[in-house]
Amino acid sequence: MRSHVPSYELIAPRDLQHALKMLTEGYRPMAGGTDVMVLFEAGKLAHKKWLTIREIPELRYIDVTPEYITLGPLTTYTDIRRSEILAKEFPLLPQAAAQTGGIATQNRGTIGGNIANASPAADTPPALLVYDAEVELTSLTGSRWLPYTQFHKAYKIMDLAPDELLTSIRLPRRFADWKHFYRKVGTRRAQAISKVCFAGIRHEGQIRVALGSVAPVPIFLESADLSSIAPIDDIRSTASYRLQVAKNLMSEFLSRTGPRPVPS
Ligand SMILES: Cc1cc2nc3c(=O)[nH]c(=O)nc-3n(C[C@H](O)[C@H](O)[C@H](O)COP(=O)(O)OP(=O)(O)OC[C@H]3O[C@@H](n4cnc5c(N)ncnc54)[C@H](O)[C@@H]3O)c2cc1C
């Protein structure tokens, strides 16, 4: 059943400092709202105090320096799809964005929301993991950078304090020469949550692979060994199907990107 609207508060801070201040007073951030509003509509949004960051312009950008491409957390899937430099140097991100929801979700949903919603089935985290992304977390007391590989701790548990906002995602510009491979396996080709999501890149003897929907958090690997994945049965699929699909995708990735690596 839909939530009772008057029992919720939604404020719109005028700038980042104001938003950070309100986080210390128990408000939680909402960006595009495409995850939050699903819970609201289902009557499952327990937290009542929200602030929208959507109108804070300094959080929506794609910045290019010689070393990094940095995305503001409000970068939408549509922004990602339209970015020529991402298509050239980090093509798995536009591919993930193109397979996320439909056009309406892509126009509204943000990369920051996809990360901070912390669903193990989310589609951009595997791409961010293989590209060695770092995330910037900001509170009133300052900012810190964290390798994205360390951000997801357990199911829906992140290294993100209640008074912190995810303020940047940066990608080191060292993967343009690698071979890139992305596959999302869902019930349909569009508007489907992943049963397995696979991102892989390869260069000479090195591989970097990440999978979604096969463990409580997105999994990152630097070998073809899938023994650390632990898929579960749920309403979308079964553990055994997911395991088999993960193996098949690893095989396809290896055969499409070059000779099979010699086991170490
Ligand atoms: C019809 C539909 C289809 C979808 N299809 C897909 C799909 O194919 N693949 C997929 O991965 N997802 C899908 N989603 C889920 C959703 O669209 C994405 O996860 C999206 O990226 C969420 O972004 P948002 O800005 O809307 O997040 P919001 O709903 O605004 O927020 C989500 C969570 O992140 C937190 N948050 C948001 N921004 C920040 C920030 N900057 N700092 C700290 N915390 C923050 C919020 O507090 C909240 O807990 C779909 C959703 C819908 C409704």
The ligand as a Tripos MOL2 file, in Angstrom:
@<TRIPOS>MOLECULE
LIG
   53    58     1     0     0
SMALL
NO_CHARGES

@<TRIPOS>ATOM
      1 C1         11.5400    0.9800  -13.6060 C.3       1 LIG1
      2 C2         12.9120    0.8840  -12.9800 C.ar      1 LIG1
      3 C3         13.9010    0.1700  -13.6340 C.ar      1 LIG1
      4 C4         15.1770    0.0570  -13.0770 C.ar      1 LIG1
      5 N1         16.1280   -0.6650  -13.7420 N.ar      1 LIG1
      6 C5         17.3690   -0.7830  -13.2230 C.ar      1 LIG1
      7 C6         18.3660   -1.5440  -13.8960 C.ar      1 LIG1
      8 O1         18.1450   -2.1050  -14.9880 O.2       1 LIG1
      9 N2         19.6000   -1.6300  -13.3220 N.ar      1 LIG1
     10 C7         19.8960   -1.0150  -12.1330 C.ar      1 LIG1
     11 O2         21.0380   -1.1290  -11.6670 O.2       1 LIG1
     12 N3         18.9550   -0.2880  -11.4710 N.ar      1 LIG1
     13 C8         17.7100   -0.1650  -11.9750 C.ar      1 LIG1
     14 N4         16.7520    0.5540  -11.3020 N.ar      1 LIG1
     15 C9         17.0950    1.1200   -9.9950 C.3       1 LIG1
     16 C10        17.4630    2.6330  -10.0190 C.3       1 LIG1
     17 O3         16.9720    3.2920  -11.1550 O.3       1 LIG1
     18 C11        18.9810    2.8390   -9.9770 C.3       1 LIG1
     19 O4         19.5520    2.1930   -8.8530 O.3       1 LIG1
     20 C12        19.3520    4.3420   -9.9500 C.3       1 LIG1
     21 O5         20.6910    4.5190  -10.3260 O.3       1 LIG1
     22 C13        19.1080    4.9840   -8.5920 C.3       1 LIG1
     23 O6         19.5060    6.3470   -8.6970 O.3       1 LIG1
     24 P1         18.6030    7.4980   -8.0870 P.3       1 LIG1
     25 O7         19.3290    8.7740   -8.2950 O.co2     1 LIG1
     26 O8         17.2230    7.4420   -8.6070 O.co2     1 LIG1
     27 O9         18.6510    7.0710   -6.5390 O.3       1 LIG1
     28 P2         17.6420    7.4540   -5.3550 P.3       1 LIG1
     29 O10        16.4190    6.6270   -5.4480 O.co2     1 LIG1
     30 O11        17.4960    8.9200   -5.2620 O.co2     1 LIG1
     31 O12        18.5320    6.9730   -4.1090 O.3       1 LIG1
     32 C14        18.8620    5.6100   -3.9440 C.3       1 LIG1
     33 C15        19.6620    5.4530   -2.6510 C.3       1 LIG1
     34 O13        20.9120    6.0890   -2.7680 O.3       1 LIG1
     35 C16        21.0940    7.1020   -1.7630 C.3       1 LIG1
     36 N5         21.7920    8.1910   -2.4230 N.ar      1 LIG1
     37 C17        21.4850    8.7630   -3.6380 C.ar      1 LIG1
     38 N6         22.4180    9.6580   -3.9830 N.ar      1 LIG1
     39 C18        23.3400    9.6810   -2.9590 C.ar      1 LIG1
     40 C19        24.5420   10.4010   -2.7320 C.ar      1 LIG1
     41 N7         25.0370   11.2720   -3.6310 N.pl3     1 LIG1
     42 N8         25.2250   10.1750   -1.5890 N.ar      1 LIG1
     43 C20        24.7710    9.2690   -0.6820 C.ar      1 LIG1
     44 N9         23.6380    8.5330   -0.8510 N.ar      1 LIG1
     45 C21        22.9380    8.7510   -1.9760 C.ar      1 LIG1
     46 C22        19.7070    7.4450   -1.2880 C.3       1 LIG1
     47 O14        19.7240    7.9010    0.0570 O.3       1 LIG1
     48 C23        18.9990    6.1080   -1.4410 C.3       1 LIG1
     49 O15        19.2720    5.2910   -0.3150 O.3       1 LIG1
     50 C24        15.4680    0.6830  -11.8370 C.ar      1 LIG1
     51 C25        14.4710    1.4290  -11.1800 C.ar      1 LIG1
     52 C26        13.2060    1.5250  -11.7440 C.ar      1 LIG1
     53 C27        12.1590    2.3240  -11.0140 C.3       1 LIG1
@<TRIPOS>BOND
     1     1     2 1
     2     2     3 ar
     3     2    52 ar
     4     3     4 ar
     5     4     5 ar
     6     4    50 ar
     7     5     6 ar
     8     6     7 ar
     9     6    13 1
    10     7     8 2
    11     7     9 ar
    12     9    10 ar
    13    10    11 2
    14    10    12 ar
    15    12    13 ar
    16    13    14 ar
    17    14    15 1
    18    14    50 ar
    19    15    16 1
    20    16    17 1
    21    16    18 1
    22    18    19 1
    23    18    20 1
    24    20    21 1
    25    20    22 1
    26    22    23 1
    27    23    24 1
    28    24    25 2
    29    24    26 1
    30    24    27 1
    31    27    28 1
    32    28    29 2
    33    28    30 1
    34    28    31 1
    35    31    32 1
    36    32    33 1
    37    33    34 1
    38    33    48 1
    39    34    35 1
    40    35    36 1
    41    35    46 1
    42    36    37 ar
    43    36    45 ar
    44    37    38 ar
    45    38    39 ar
    46    39    40 ar
    47    39    45 ar
    48    40    41 1
    49    40    42 ar
    50    42    43 ar
    51    43    44 ar
    52    44    45 ar
    53    46    47 1
    54    46    48 1
    55    48    49 1
    56    50    51 ar
    57    51    52 ar
    58    52    53 1
@<TRIPOS>SUBSTRUCTURE
     1 LIG1         1 GROUP 0 **** ****
